Every structure is written in structure tokens, then in C-alpha cells.
Amino acid sequence: MILSFFNIRYRKKYQEVSQVTCFFTLFLIFLPHEGYANPDDRFSLSGFGRITAGYLTTSQATYMGHSDHVSLKPETLLGLQTSYHFNSSLSATVQGIARTQRSSDEPLINWAYLSYQPGDNLLLKIGRLQTPFFVLSDVLDVGYTYPWISAPQQVYKSWLFPTYHGIDLAWGHANDNIDASLETYLGRYSGTHDTNFGITEYDVKIFGGVIASIDIDDLTLRISHHRGQVNLNKAELNQLQTALENAGYTKTAGALAQLHWIDLEEAAISYETIDYFLRAEWTMINPRQAYFIKDVQNYYVSAGYNIQPLTFYVTFAQSHVRYQTYSDEVLSSDSKLNQVVSALKSRSQDNLTTWTLGTRWDVHPQIALKAEVTFLEGKPGENAFFDSIRDDFDRNADLYRVSLEWVF
């Protein structure tokens, strides 16, 4: 009986600790090396990881997987990247990430692509690639490369997909003071998203974008435009649309079309010196669809001061979310259809304001220890990026985190 009780109560906690212990063991194994390369430099191996503990000051919701119980599971991960150079121009790269908390549809292999670089200024990549929506897209899981424990959620947590299958072409030019680049890509993606109608499958059969970036001494500017055609695949919505058309509500039925275009605009600026940094990024998502996908404007502003080996920083971030209005011809007397359409209008929102105060300590050229607190301020009745929300939760909480992060 005692052993059975122990198994029931502690099995999950034991699994969590054992996973993190395994990650830390691998970290100690790989730490002494600055990456591995074979004698002829064709093959290379590098990696990254983090062990993050978090605590949320409420029992009425969760945020980023964190709750009112200290847990290492939501953000701890280990990544490995290997490359093989066939010759001076052609190479293959594969990156895999193991997470202690991973969704069922999240692949273990994050990147798998071929690179062709015919000269110093041009780079072509084909395969499974990182979607270049944001400044930190390529290094989002490599927390060691930026000051915070995680990138601001208002900008970086959305239904936008992190990877895609396609092609990417980048051109760059540099001289003594200026480094400029222009990147364009085209691809496709299929996945799921948690919407007002529950988990919904969607296909992005074609999408692409253009990214321009310029570095002038310590100043970096980036702007980008992305566009894709999204096809939602929800049987219940198809049935509702058919019922509306049969009842003569053609305008309302037309507003529920599941094939539409979405635009994403992004702009970022940063100024970094040895002593301090200033960073800001803004995004706007504009769907050509009235009822299902949100109009989103998000941004963050972050400033930090370096007193080696310490960095102190503060970050302010906000999200502004709204849904477009759409035609609603359904009469109140048509009770069944009116009830369903009214339910669609009670759509969740993710407006959230956060302040984050944090410290980074570079304890080793390849290791950083970070600690921060984030003050979360949402609006009652909205999701505000929280999950597992109870009815009496006021959408205000504090998140405390510490993280050990490394590269090798």
C-alpha cells in the first residue's frame, strides 16, 4: 500500500526531476567543448540548453505552463545542431530540440535543410527552416544569446508557426561601418491552433516575406513584411456556414469563409554598446477574415545596463487584440442559429501588459545564470495569455523565474 501510494503521488514529479537530471548530465558532458569538429572540418556539432524554474503567484490560472507550484518542466530544454560541409559551397544542417514539456504535434527535429553559398554575399537554404518573422526567430530557443529568460510573450507567443518547409534566399553586404542584408522566402505549413472553436487544423499552402536589415555601428534596424493564404479546417464551421446559407443568411455565411489572407508587419530597432542596450520590436497581424482570427498589435521596449559580469534590465510589453465586426443577419426568433452565432461573438481576448525586472550573471564564457520577476496585468473576462482560468481570477499575477543557460 505504501509503495502504491508513493507511485501515484510522486510518479509525475519523479519523471520531471529525472528528465532535468538527464539534461544537466548532458550539459556537463558537453560543456568543456566549444563545439566539435572532425579533423577535416567537414562535420561540426554544437548545442544549447537551459534549466528554468518558475513560480506563479496565483492558483486560479497558469501562464507559460507555470503555476503556483515551483516547476522545472515548462521551459527546460536541450538542443543539438550538426552540420556537414560537402564542399566550400554546399552543406547540410540538422537541429533537434528535446523539451521536458512538448506538445503532441511539436516535432523533435526543428531544422533540416541544405545550404548553398556560391559567394560571400549570397546564401540559399532549402528544407525545413525557421520562419523569420521576428528579430530573435533564429535563436528563440537559445536563451544564452539574449538578456532575458524568454523573449517578450506578447510579440513572440502567437499562433504564428516557428518553422516551415520551403526556400530562403539572403543577400548581404558589409564594409567598415555598415552591414546590410535583404532576405526573402517562400514556403508552406500545416498545423493546429487553439481557437474559439477549440483545436483547429489549418493549412498555409503558400506564404512568404521580405526582410531588410541594416547595422550602422551600434545601431540595428529591421523591417519585414509577410503574407500567407490560410485555410482553416473545422467541420463544425462548415456545417454552420451551410446552415446559414440554407436559411438565407448569405452575408453571415460569407463572413465565416475559412480561406483567407493574413498579413504580418514587423519593425525592430536596437542600440547596443559595451555598457548598455536598448531594444524595441513592434508587430501587427492583419487578417482578411472577420470572425475567427484577431487583429493584433504587440510591442516591447527593453533597456539594460552592464556591469560585467552582471547585466540589469527592465522590459515593458503590451498586446492589443480585437476582432473585426461582421454581418449578423440571424433573427433572434431563429433560436438555434442565433445561439451559435452569438457564441462566436463572445471571443477570447489576449490584451496584456507586463513589466519585467531581471538580472543576468555571465558565470562562464558559455554559461549564464538569470533571475527575473514579471508583473502581469490583464483585463477581467479576457484570456490575457493565461490558461486554465477560473471564473474568479482577476488576470493579475506575478511570475518569478530563475534559469541556468548555456551553449557548447
Residue pairs with C-beta under 8 A, 6 or more apart in sequence:
16 71
16 72
16 73
16 100
17 72
19 73
19 76
19 100
20 51
20 72
20 73
20 76
20 100
23 49
23 51
23 76
23 77
23 78
23 98
23 100
24 51
26 49
26 78
27 49
27 51
27 78
27 406
27 408
30 47
30 408
31 366
31 367
31 406
31 408
33 408
34 366
34 408
35 44
35 45
35 46
35 408
36 43
36 44
36 45
36 46
37 43
37 44
37 45
38 44
41 85
42 84
42 85
42 86
43 82
43 83
43 84
43 85
44 82
44 83
44 84
45 80
45 81
45 82
46 80
46 81
46 82
46 407
46 408
47 78
47 79
47 80
47 81
47 407
47 408
48 78
48 79
48 141
48 142
48 143
48 144
48 405
48 406
48 407
48 408
49 77
49 78
49 79
49 405
49 406
50 75
50 76
50 77
50 143
50 144
50 403
50 404
50 405
50 406
51 72
51 76
51 403
51 404
52 72
52 74
52 75
52 76
52 149
52 401
52 402
52 403
52 404
53 70
53 71
53 72
53 401
53 402
53 403
54 64
54 65
54 66
54 70
54 71
54 74
54 75
54 399
54 400
54 401
55 66
55 68
55 69
55 70
55 71
55 399
55 400
55 401
56 62
56 63
56 66
56 67
56 68
56 397
56 398
56 399
56 400
57 68
57 397
57 398
57 399
57 400
58 68
58 393
58 397
59 67
59 68
60 389
60 390
60 392
60 393
61 386
61 387
61 388
61 389
61 390
61 393
61 395
61 397
62 386
62 387
62 388
63 376
63 385
63 386
63 387
63 397
63 399
64 74
64 75
64 150
64 153
64 157
64 385
64 399
65 71
65 73
65 74
65 75
65 101
66 74
66 399
66 401
67 388
72 100
73 100
73 101
74 100
74 101
75 101
75 149
75 150
75 401
75 403
76 99
76 100
76 101
77 97
77 98
77 99
77 100
77 141
78 97
78 98
79 95
79 96
79 97
79 98
79 110
79 141
79 142
80 95
80 96
81 93
81 94
81 95
81 96
81 111
82 93
82 94
82 95
83 91
83 92
83 93
83 94
84 91
84 92
85 91
86 92
89 116
89 117
89 118
90 114
90 115
90 116
91 114
91 115
91 117
92 113
92 114
92 115
93 111
93 112
93 113
93 114
93 115
94 109
94 111
94 112
95 109
95 110
95 111
95 112
96 108
96 109
96 110
97 108
97 110
97 141
98 108
99 106
105 191
105 192
107 163
109 128
110 128
110 130
110 141
110 162
110 163
111 127
111 128
111 129
111 130
111 163
112 127
112 128
113 125
113 126
113 127
113 128
113 129
114 125
114 126
114 127
115 123
115 124
115 125
116 123
116 124
116 125
116 126
117 123
117 124
118 124
121 171
121 172
121 173
122 169
122 170
122 171
123 169
123 170
123 171
123 172
124 167
124 168
124 169
125 167
125 168
125 169
125 170
126 166
126 167
126 168
127 165
128 163
128 164
128 165
129 163
129 164
129 165
129 166
129 168
129 185
129 187
130 137
130 138
130 162
130 163
131 137
131 160
131 161
131 162
131 163
131 164
131 187
131 189
132 138
132 168
132 183
132 185
132 209
132 211
132 224
133 160
133 209
133 224
133 226
133 264
133 266
133 283
134 140
134 151
134 155
134 156
134 266
134 268
134 281
134 283
135 222
135 268
135 270
135 281
136 145
136 146
136 151
136 156
137 162
139 145
139 146
140 151
140 156
140 162
142 407
143 149
143 150
143 368
143 370
143 403
143 405
144 366
144 367
144 368
144 405
144 406
144 407
145 407
147 277
147 302
147 304
147 311
147 313
147 358
147 360
147 370
148 302
148 313
148 315
148 356
148 358
148 370
148 372
149 358
149 370
149 372
149 401
149 403
150 156
152 281
152 300
152 302
152 315
152 317
152 354
152 356
153 317
153 352
153 354
153 385
154 298
154 299
154 300
154 317
154 318
154 319
154 352
154 354
154 385
155 281
155 282
155 283
155 298
155 299
155 300
155 317
157 385
158 285
158 296
158 298
159 193
159 194
159 293
160 264
160 285
161 189
161 191
161 204
163 189
164 187
164 188
164 189
164 204
164 207
165 187
165 188
165 189
166 185
166 186
166 187
166 188
166 208
167 185
167 186
167 187
168 183
168 184
168 185
169 183
169 184
169 185
170 181
170 182
170 183
170 184
171 181
171 182
171 183
172 179
172 180
172 181
172 182
173 179
173 180
173 181
174 180
177 216
177 217
178 214
178 215
178 216
179 214
179 215
180 212
180 213
180 214
180 215
181 211
181 212
181 213
181 214
182 210
182 211
182 212
182 213
183 210
183 211
183 212
183 213
184 208
184 209
184 210
184 211
185 208
185 209
186 206
186 207
186 208
187 207
187 208
188 203
188 204
188 205
188 206
188 207
189 203
189 204
189 207
190 201
190 202
190 203
190 204
191 201
191 202
192 199
192 200
192 201
192 202
193 199
193 200
193 202
194 200
195 232
195 234
195 292
196 292
196 344
196 347
196 348
197 234
197 236
197 237
197 292
200 232
200 233
200 234
201 232
201 233
201 234
202 230
202 231
202 232
202 233
203 230
203 231
203 233
204 228
204 229
204 230
204 231
205 229
205 231
206 228
206 229
207 226
207 227
207 228
207 229
208 226
208 227
208 228
209 224
209 225
209 226
209 227
209 264
210 224
210 225
211 222
211 223
211 224
212 222
212 223
212 224
213 220
213 221
213 222
214 220
214 221
218 271
218 272
218 273
219 269
219 270
219 271
220 268
220 269
220 270
220 271
220 272
221 268
221 269
222 266
222 267
222 268
222 269
223 266
223 267
223 268
224 264
224 265
224 266
224 267
225 263
225 264
225 265
225 266
226 263
226 264
226 265
226 266
227 261
227 262
227 263
227 264
228 261
228 262
229 259
229 260
229 261
230 259
230 260
230 261
230 262
230 287
230 289
230 293
231 258
231 259
232 258
232 259
232 292
233 258
234 258
237 256
237 258
237 292
238 258
240 256
240 337
240 340
241 253
241 256
241 257
242 253
243 337
244 250
244 252
244 253
244 256
244 330
244 337
244 341
245 253
247 330
247 334
247 337
249 329
249 330
249 337
251 327
251 329
252 326
252 327
252 328
252 329
252 330
252 341
254 327
255 290
255 291
255 326
255 327
256 291
256 292
257 289
258 292
260 287
260 288
260 289
260 293
261 287
261 288
262 285
262 286
262 287
262 288
262 289
262 293
263 285
263 286
263 287
263 288
264 283
264 284
264 285
264 286
265 283
265 284
265 286
266 281
266 282
266 283
266 284
267 281
267 282
268 279
268 280
268 281
268 282
269 278
269 279
269 280
269 281
270 277
270 278
270 279
270 280
271 277
271 278
272 278
272 279
274 306
275 305
275 306
276 303
276 304
276 305
276 306
277 302
277 303
277 304
277 306
277 313
278 301
278 302
278 303
279 300
279 301
279 302
279 303
280 299
280 300
280 301
280 302
281 299
281 300
282 297
282 298
282 299
283 296
283 297
283 298
283 299
284 296
284 297
284 298
285 293
285 294
285 295
285 296
285 297
286 295
287 293
287 294
287 295
287 324
289 324
290 323
290 324
290 325
290 326
291 323
291 324
291 326
291 344
291 345
291 347
294 321
294 322
294 323
294 347
294 349
294 350
295 321
295 322
295 323
295 324
296 319
296 320
296 321
296 350
297 319
297 320
298 317
298 318
298 319
298 320
299 317
299 318
300 315
300 316
300 317
300 318
301 315
301 316
301 317
302 313
302 314
302 315
302 316
303 313
303 314
303 315
304 311
304 312
304 313
304 314
305 311
305 312
305 313
308 362
309 361
309 362
309 363
310 359
310 360
310 361
310 362
311 359
311 360
311 361
311 362
312 358
312 359
313 356
313 357
313 358
313 359
313 360
314 355
314 356
314 357
314 358
315 354
315 355
315 356
315 358
316 353
316 354
316 355
316 356
317 352
317 353
317 354
317 356
318 352
318 353
318 354
319 350
319 351
319 352
319 385
320 351
321 349
321 350
321 351
322 349
323 347
328 341
328 345
330 337
330 338
330 341
331 338
332 338
348 382
348 383
349 379
349 381
349 382
349 383
349 384
350 382
350 383
350 384
350 385
351 378
351 379
351 382
351 384
352 376
352 377
352 378
352 384
352 385
352 395
353 377
353 378
354 374
354 375
354 376
354 377
355 374
355 375
356 372
356 373
356 374
356 375
357 372
357 373
358 370
358 371
358 372
358 373
359 370
359 371
359 372
360 368
360 369
360 370
361 368
361 369
361 370
362 368
363 369
364 406
366 406
366 407
366 408
367 404
367 405
367 406
368 404
368 405
368 406
369 402
369 403
369 404
369 405
370 401
370 402
370 403
370 405
371 401
371 402
371 403
372 400
372 401
373 398
373 399
373 400
373 401
374 398
374 399
374 401
375 398
376 384
376 385
376 386
376 395
376 396
376 397
376 398
376 399
377 395
377 396
378 384
378 385
378 386
378 395
378 396
379 395
380 394
380 395
382 395
383 389
384 395
386 393
386 395
386 397
